[in-house]
Amino acid sequence: MFELDSPTPLEQIHLPIFSEKKVDVFIKREDLIDTQISGNKWRKLKYNLLEANSQGYGTILTFGGAYSNHIAATAAACRRFGFKSIGIIRGDELNANSNTTLQQAATNGMDLQFISRKTYQNRNDETWVRALGEKYQAFVIPEGGTNPLALKGVQELIDEITDDFDAILCPVGTGGTLSGIINGLQGHQRAIGISSLKGESYLNDMISELSTIDSSWELIHDYHFGGYAKFDSHLIKFINQFYLETQIPLDPIYTGKMMYGLIDLLKKDKFPSGSKLICVHTGGLQGIEGFNNQHNDLLKT
């Protein structure tokens, strides 16, 4: 029950800089878990859905913005596994036809409730959230899906990697994926998060609270391109060139920034010669259609 296509493959990629710096780079293809419920979103949802089912809930309530991968994945997962779903969406000026992400969530049966950006700031207020859950008789999953149950699912990602490695990289939004990965590290292994958000120093504290290992990780804030969902022509050019050379699509919010960061860190000799590096492809590809609709087909797929 509640299983999708895993373990996911570990695919080696070959770019000139990898040979130049004498490192081996692999991508953990979490984007291949499912076409709609992919990547870290499924890892975070899995044990939340199992817990909701065990407690007898028939409805899942969660939170997200207009282009949220988490909203899209939750709607699809609930439809797949027989739950009703409610999405509390930031922005009362929006509607279900605002973009392809919200359209798909609505098609998958999610009841979209649009609230003001000010009210949305209550999403971490326990009293407010509890009242919402009681109102809709729903099992509540936080924004981005990050909670202890999510970390349990994410750790399975790293448990699937049977080969030894030196460092594993992942993009960071809420910190849940990095925390789950940290909890699965062994020995000399290190985890490196590439933040997609600008100036969110609280993420370091949050990851420290969620993870069980103190010294084997770092969060790098240098590749956010201006903040969440921000980008420039350099990032878009990089994502398109990466696709042409590897046939692996990246998104401009998370995975594109992670891979751009990796290449730059290699240029700065961050990793010693002989290192084996793994990058986690966290999915997020559902947003490319909406991004291209808004920005005149900038991304190749």
DOZAGU-199338 format. One record per residue (C-alpha): residue in one letter; x, y, z. Coordinates in pm, whole numbers, plus 32768, in hexadecimal, padded with zeros to 4 digits. Example, Ala and Ser with C-alpha at 12.3 -4.5 7.8 and 13.67 -1.06 7.14 Angstrom:
2
a84CE7E3E830C;s85577F9682CA;
This chain:
301
m800080008000;f807A815F7FAE;e81A180F17ED7;l8229818E7D9A;d835381437CBA;s848681277D95;p85A780F07DC5;t85FD81FA7CC8;p873181DA7BE9;l888382747C2E;e88F582FC7ADE;q8A59836D7A9C;i8A7984AA79CF;h8BA685177908;l8C05868378D2;p8D5F87097877;i8D9087B079C9;f8D5D86647A7C;s8E8085D079BB;e8F4E870A79EE;k8F1B87017B68;k8F3185847B74;v8DE7854E7C27;d8CCF84577BE7;v8B7284EF7BEC;f8A2C842F7C00;i88C084A27C07;k87C383ED7CDD;r869C83F97BF0;e858284387CE7;d84C784E57BCD;l848183897B40;i83B383127C6C;d827083817BC3;t8204847E7ABE;q812B85407BB5;i819D84D57D12;s831284EB7CDF;g8452852A7D97;n846B859C7EFD;k82F785F07F01;w829B84807EFB;r83A7842B7FF9;k830F852C80E6;l81A684C680A5;k81C9834E80C7;y81CD83278240;n80E1844B8273;l7FDD839881A0;l801982528259;e7FEC830583A5;a7EAF83B4832E;n7E23826782BE;s7E7B81BD8407;q7DC882D384C7;g7C9282AC83F0;y7CA583F88336;g7C0C840E81DD;t7C7C85738193;i7DD586118177;l7E02878981A6;t7F43883E814D;f7FD3899180E8;g808C8A257FBF;g80C28B3B7EC8;a80378B587D69;y814C8A887CC7;s818889977DE6;n821788417D8B;h819587CA7EDB;i803088357E8C;a803D87897D39;a80CF86487DC8;t7FE1863D7EF1;a7EB186627E11;a7F2A854B7D2C;a7F8884657E4D;c7E3A84967EFA;r7D7F84457DBD;r7E5B83117D83;f7E2F82877EE3;g7CC782E47F2D;f7CDC841D8004;k7C2385637FDA;s7D11868C7FD1;i7D0087F88035;g7E0988F57FD2;i7E288A3E8090;i7EC08B1D7F83;r7F7D8C627FC0;g7EE18D837F01;d7D728DDA7F06;e7D978E787DAC;l7DCF8D1D7D18;n7CD88C1A7C9C;a7CDE8AB27C22;n7D298B227ABE;s7E4D8C047B1A;n7F578B147A97;t7F9189AC7A30;t7FFB89407B8F;l7EB389AD7C2C;q7DEC892E7B04;q7E8887D57B2A;a7E5087D47CA2;a7CE188287C6A;t7CC5871C7B5C;n7D4C86247C5C;g7C2F86827D43;m7CD887747E31;d7BF088727ED3;l7CB989B47EAD;q7C7F8AB87FBD;f7D208C087F6D;i7D7F8CE78092;s7E318E3480B1;r7FAA8E3C80C9;k7F8A8ED58223;t7EA88DBE82A1;y7F8D8CBC8201;q809E8D2982F3;n7FDE8C6583FD;r80388B1B8353;n812F8AC5846B;d804B8B358586;e7FE889F38638;t7E9B8A7886BB;w7E308AFF8566;v7E9B89C184B2;r7DEF88E185B1;a7CAC89A38582;l7CC08973840A;g7CF587FF8433;e7BC987E8851A;k7AF188B98431;y7B2F87D0830A;q7B66869283D8;a7CAF86718321;f7E0D85ED8360;v7EEE871E833C;i803C87158287;p8112885282A0;e8185892A817F;g8286886F80B1;g8230872E816A;t834A874F8268;n830E86A183B5;p83A485718469;l82D984808393;a83688525825C;l84CD84F382D6;k848B838082FC;g8428836E818E;v854E843F8116;q8646836681CF;e85D3824080F9;l866382FF7FD1;i87C182EA805F;d878E818980DE;e876081207F72;i88C181937F19;t899A80607F47;d8ADB80F37EB6;d8BC081C17F93;f8BD883367F4B;d8C8184697FDB;a8B7485737FC0;i8A0585867F64;l896686CB7EEF;c87FA87327EEC;p873488727EB5;v8695890A7FEB;g854789B68017;t84BC8959816D;g85E8888C81E3;g853087408207;t85E1868680EF;l873B86EC8163;s86E5868D82CA;g866B85348264;i87A584FC8196;i8884856882B7;n87DD84698397;g8844835382A9;l89B483AF8281;q8ACA82C782EA;g8C3882F6833D;h8CEB83F98269;q8BBC84548197;r8B4885BE8189;a8A0586648119;i8A0087B5806D;g88C1887B803D;i88A089887F33;s879C8A817FAD;s869A8B027EB6;l86368C187FA4;k86E18D637FE4;g87538DC2813E;e86908CB781F6;s878A8C7A830D;y867C8BCF83DE;l86A98A9E82FE;n87F38A4B83A7;d874A8A4484FB;m862689788477;i870B887583D8;s87D5885E851A;e8694881985DB;l8615871184E7;s8758865484A6;t8802855F858F;i896985A1851E;d8A0D86F18564;s8B51870684A3;s8B2186598356;w8A6187608291;e8A6188C48214;l896489A98170;i89E28A8E805C;h89228BD08015;d89E58C4C7EE5;y890F8BC77DC6;h87AC8C447E05;f87B48D357CD7;g86F68E3C7D99;g860F8D5E7E65;y84FD8C5C7E47;a84848C357CDE;k857A8D437C6C;f86608D067B43;d87318DB37A3D;s87AD8D6A78DE;h88E68CBA7961;l88178BB97A1F;i872C8B7B78FA;k88518B53780A;f88F68A6078FB;i87BA898B7922;n8788897777AA;q88F58920776A;f88ED8817787B;y87BE877877D4;l886787797680;e899B86CB7710;t88F285D277FA;q878485B6778C;i872485F378F8;p8627870D792C;l865387FA7A51;d856588F87AE4;p85C58A667B24;i85528A6E7C8E;y860F894D7D2B;t86D988547C5E;g875F89527B64;k87F08A227C7E;m888488EB7D23;m893A887B7BE9;y89AD89DD7B9A;g8A3789EE7CFB;l8AEB88A27CD6;i8B9C89127B99;d8C078A587C3A;l8C8089A77D74;l8D5088BE7C9C;k8DEC89EA7BEF;k8E488A6A7D4A;d8EE589187DA5;k8DE588CF7EB5;f8E1187597E85;p8F5C869A7E83;s8FCB85D37D56;g8F3A84757D5F;s8DF784DB7E0D;k8CB5841F7DC7;l8B8F850F7DCD;i8A1984CD7DC0;c891685D57D65;v87AB85987DC1;h86B585ED7CAC;t858A864F7D7F;g8493865E7C5E;g83D187A07C3D;l83AF87797AC6;q823687B07AD1;g827C89227AF1;i8338894179A9;e81FB895978D8;g81788A7879AA;f82CF8B1E79AA;n82E38B0A782F;n81818B8E7809;q81DF8CB978DC;h83378CF47849;n830F8CA376D5;d839E8B4176CE;l84F48B8B7760;l85388A2677CE;k8579890176E7;t84D887B3773D;
